[in-house]
Amino acid sequence: MDQPLIVLTGPTAVGKTALALDLATHYNGEIICADSRTIYQGLDIATAKPSTAERQRVPHYLLDEVKPDEEFNLPDFLEKAQALIDSGHANGKLPFLVGGTVLYLNALVGGWQVPRVAPSRELRDQLERDALERGPEALYAELQKLDPAAAEHISPQNTRRIVRALEVYQTTGQLFSEAQGKQAPPYRILKIGLTLEREALYRRADERIDKMFEAGLVREVEDLLAAGYSPALPAMSSVGYQQVIMYLKGEISLVEAKDRMRFATHRYIRHQYTWFRRDPDLKWLDAASPALFEEAVKLVDPFLTAAVPA
């Protein structure tokens, strides 16, 4: 019988980490992170990466996989995540796939078979220069015309994914969406979504941004730049890093950097909800509920019971 997999998702700042820790502790689980930014070493604060104490409480995987200037793409994620899920089952652990990167979640849960097309450095450099000069929205508009099915699963702000989709097409002549076959994954999957009233979520996100600056976000970005990592790297285009880089260059004030970070975060939340609404299988829980853990257990217990052969 297919092994169980719990997917826990929701918009940024909704509280996925706290619930995942409680559930993984309760069910002898492990957490596999489905986040396209926490994979980078040194990008800790603005990505809200789980703390050392949280990682000691429950094993976390797919954090700090690569340096900011190294490649980590969707095939890498799928290969590593599937191996970790299988390893967890073999060791008697319940795997929890936790994160808000919808592309990663959809690809794994949907059984996408993503081809490994070797990157073209020259073509990629050209596309990335175009993104810097014209903005990622211009490249996204091109992708929408060329391959709307691929664009549907990529954020207009995700320069790296936009560039990759265009690169695959221009390298192979095959649409990125068509290059991705599907095969049902060998798991029984329960998908739980955390949600929160929109204005309350925005306030929670804003408070978290203030705490990020208090925790030393500016110093973190200074250290990354001092280590030689280019501001043009896809990793450094993440929300928080790009705004602080503009501040360090003297282009905007610190107050404006925070305001722009809040605006970008609110916009990202709206994009996430647009994607989540397309998934009828998500079981939604109110993150503000005082009985949140108990409500989650009421979903997980019968799911696990049903996974056990009679």
Protein Blocks (a to p, Z undefined) as FASTA:
>chain_A
ZZdddddeddehilpmmmmmmmmmmnopadddddfklmpghilmlnopacfklmmmpcce
hihkbcfkbccdfklmmmmmmmmmmmmmmnopacddedjbfklmmmmmnopacddddddf
klmmmmmmmmmmnopklmmmmmmmmmmmlmmmpcfklmmlmmmmmmmmmmnopafklmmc
cdddfbdcddddddddfklmmmmmmmmmmmmmmnopmmmmmmmmmnopafkbmklmpghj
lmmmmmmnopacfklmmmmmmmmmmmmmmmmmmmmmmmmkbccddfkbmklmmmmmmmmm
mmmmmmpcZZ
